Amino acid sequence: MKYFIIGLSFIISIVIFTACDDDINYEGKVSCDKISLNDSIRIRKIQFYNENVGLLCGGTKNTNGSIYITNDGGNSWTKTFQSDSLSVNSFFYLNDSVVFACGDSLMLLKSKNLGHDWSIIELDNYPYLDYYLPYHDIYATSEDNIFLVGGEHFNKGLWSETETGNYPWTHDSYDNEFASLCFVTEHVGFIGGYGIMMVTEDGGNTFDHIDFENEFFVDMETDGDGNVYAVSNRGILYYSSDLGYNWSSLIDDYNAEFTDLFLGKEVSSVCGLNGLVYIKNLGNSNWLKINDIPKLNYYSVCVSYKNEIFLGANEGEIYVLNKKRTI
């Protein structure tokens, strides 16, 4: 057992990371707990809407996919959507009722009750058949203005946008797979993927290329101050404070392969393959690498409103760091 000082709040300044063990009482300590969904999906995204309600999604490409909801802060999860052929790769909270989700083969889903029920949105027009690709990320400014990015095989990418929610959809194909997008404002947004990053300053009507040729950007996020973060699968976390004109690296781990990033109000985290997890606290410029957790492949990370860190792995496994237990 090792001790890590990470300052998660004004009250608790010293916390303890341990190997996962359900038989040990970690009350008052930061621990590593395991939750199993009894579902074989790879968990691709976890995010909470408030302290109690959250969603997760995942699946295996062209095999199966699911969406789960929690109403008790992540202690238990209930399946609300299942596909026997398509993975669910991401979702986006639009407001306190509407959620969009996306996945394989241009799948687009909508919930009107914060994820308890889902319906499929049929696109009124489609790209060429060669670009019936998986959507990997989604963003919306309203129920009528939706943005999606996707792709596969590294050399096929797709950007889809609608301003009506139905027709017409705009589908632009690229020679690079897209994996992520984020918007700093309603008009300024970024999309990233295999050997490519682009920025729009007019809400997606036009894009400019940013000079990144040798990176695969698996996730892009923005904080409340207009800063942009981009995670490369080569173990690099990039940062820009001037809307993408200049970039610096916050983490450069040559042996790592990153998969996801989450920016929380007090705690932020990056995860990756082979048990890779970095954590940073508000007010601390350093990212702390965590070692004493299971050496699994983590594909998604989320920090809850209680500053619990949720890590999504294969086979429906969730690992929770800093779980707040009540007895």
N, C-alpha and C positions, 0 to 999 in steps of 0.2 A: 504494500500500500504506500503510495506516495502522496505528499501534500502539495497543493498548489494554491497560491494566494492570488485570487482573481477579482476580489472586490465586487461582488454582484449587487450589493446595496450598501446603504449607509449603516445598516445594522450588522450584516454578516460580511466580514472582510476576509475570513479564512475558511476555506471549504475543502472537502476531502473527496478525491476521485478514487474509486475502487473498481475492481473487476465486478461484473454483474453476478449477483447472488441473491435470489429471492428470499433466502432464509435469514439474511442479516438485516437488522433494523437500522436504517440510515436516518431516522428522524433527527432533524437539526443539522444534517450533513448533506453535501452534494453527493449523489450516488449515480450509478448506472443501472437502470431497470430495463427489463425486456418485456415487450408486449407482442403477442402473436395474434394475427388476424384469422388464422386457420384458412388462409387463402394464399395461393402460390404466386401472387403477383409481385413483380418488382415495384416497389413504392417510388414513384417518380416525383411526387410533389406532396408536401404537407403545409397547410397554412391555416391559421386561426382567424376568425372574423372578430371575435371578442374573447373574453376570458374563458367562456364555456364552450362556445360553438366553433368547430373547425371542420375542415375537410381534408381528405387525402385521396389520391388517385394513383393508378398504375396499371401494370399489365405486361404482357409479352407481345411483341410486335406480331400482328396478324394471327394471334392465337387467342388471347383473352384480355379482358380489361374490367376494372371495377372502380367505383367511387364509394367512399365510406364517409360517414358523418359522426362526429362526437358532440354530445351536449353536456359533457361533464369535464371539460378541460383536457380531454385526451386519455382519460382512464379507461374508457370503453368506446368501441367503434361499431357502428351499424352500417351494413351495406345498403346503399340506396340506388345503385345502378350497376348493371352487369352486362357485358358483351361477351359472347362466346367466340368472337373472331377478331375484335379490335381492341388495342390498348388505349387507355385514356392517359394522355401525357401531361396535361396541364389544365388549370382552371383559373378564373379571374372573378373576384368579387366586384360587382359593379356598384351595388348599394346594399341596403339591409334586407333585400329580398331577392334580387336578381343575381344569378351566378352563371357564367358561361364556362364551358369546358370543351376541350378539343382532343383529337387523337388520330389514329390511323385512318388512311384512305379518306382524307378530307372530312373526318367526322367532327361535327359541331353540335354541342348540346346546350340546353338552356334550362335553368331552374328558376321558378318564380317564388320559391319559398326557402331560400338560403341553402339549397342542396338536399332537401328531403325528397323531392320528386324531380324527374328529368324528362325532357322531351327532345327529340332529334329535330334539328333545323335542317331542312333540305335546301341546298343551294339552288337558285333558279338558273344559274349558268355556271359552267365548270371550265377548268383549263383543259388542255389537251390530255388525252388518255395517259400519255407518258408521264404526266405530272399529277396523277392521282396519288399524292404522296402523304405521308404522315404529317399532321400538324404537331409542332413541338411546343409552341407557346402562343398565348393569346392575350389581347388587351382590348379594352373598350372604353370609349368616353360616354357612350349612351347605349340604349338598346338598339339604336339604329346605326351606330358607328363602331364597327368591329374590325380589329386588325389581327391577322394570323400569319405565322411564319412556320415553315417546315422544310422537309427534304429527306433525302436518304442517299446512301452510297457515296457520300462526300461530294459528288459532282452534280447533284440535282437539288435545286432549291426553289422555294415558292413563297411569294408574298401575296396575301389575299386581303382585300379591303372592301367594305361596303359602307355607304353613307345612308342606306335606307333600311338595313337589316334584312332585306330580301333581294331586290334587284335594282340596279345592276351591281354585280360583284366585279371587282377588278382583280385579275390574276396575272401576276408578272413572274415569269420563270427566269431562273439564274443557273449558272454553271457551278455554283457552290451551295452546299447544304446549309440551311439556316437552322439554328438551334434555340435562339433566344431573342427577346426584344424588351425594351423598356422605354417609357416616355417620361421626360423630365417635366414637360408642360403639355398642354393639349396639342401643341404644334411641333415641339422638338422631341424627337425620338431616335432611338438607336436600335439596329438589328445586327446580330453577329452570328457567325457560323464558321465553317471550315475555310480558313484562309481569307476571311472577309469580315469587314465591319463597315457599316454605312450609317449615315446620319441624315435625318430629314428635319427641315425647319419650317415646313408648310403642311404638317399633318399627314405626311405620307404621299403627297402628290409627286414630289421629286426627291431624289437621294443623291448624296455625295459620298464617294468612297473615302475611307480613312486608311492610311498606309499601314496595314497589318497584313502581311502575306503568309507568315509561317505559324499562325496560331489557329486553334480551333476554340472559339468562344462558346462555351457550353451554358453560360448564364451571364446576364447583364442586369444590374439593378441600379436604382437611384435612391438617394436618401432625401429627406425633406428640405435639404439646403441646396439642391440642384447639382450635387456631385454625382458622378457616374462611375460605376464599378463594373469591371469585366473580368470574368474568370476564364482562364485558359486551361485546357486539359493537360497542358505541359507543366502544371504546378505553379502558375503565375497568377497573381491577383493584381490587375491594373486599376489605376485610379486617375480620374480627370476632374479638375475643379473649374474648367473653362469650356464646358460643353464639347469636349472631345478634341480641342485644338492641340492640347499637350497631354501626355500620359506619363505616369511614373508607376513603378511596381512597389506594392506594399508587402507582397510575399513572393519569393522566388525560391521554390523548393524543387531542385532539379530532379529528385527521385520520386516526385509526387505526380498523381494524376487526379486533378480536381474534377468534381462533377456538379457541385451546386454551391450557392451562396445565399445567405439570408442576413439582411440588415435589420436588427432590432433597435428599439429605442435605447436600451441600456446594454444589451449584449448582441454581438454579431458573430456569425460563425461561417466557416467554409468546410466542406466535407469532400471526401474523395474515396478512392479505392484503397484496399488493404488497411482499413482502420484509420484513415487519415481524417483528422479533425483539428481545425484551428479555431481559437476563440479570442475575441477582443472585447474589452469592456469600455463603456463610455468614459471618455477622459483619458484613456490609455492609448497611446499610439502604437503599441506593440501587439502583435498577434501571437498568442501563446499556443504552441503545439501540444496537444494532449496525447499521451502515450498509453496510459493504462486503461484502455477500453478494447473490446473485442476487435480483432484484426479482420473485419469483414469489409465487403464492398458497400459503401454508403452512396446512395444515388440522390438523396434529397435531405435537406436540413431545414429546420424551422425553429425559431425561438418563440415560445408562447408568451402570453401576457404576464405569466408568473416567472418569466426568465428560465423556464425549463427548455432544454435543447432536445428536440425530437430529430432522430436520425432514421431515415427510411432505407431499408436494405432489401435483399431478395427474399422470396418465399414469405412475403407478408410480415416480415419482422421489423419492429420498431424498437429502437433503443433510446431511452430518455435519460439525459444527464441533468442533474440538479432537480430531480423530481421532488415536489413538495408533498410529503405524505401526511395524512391525518389518521389518527388512531381513535 
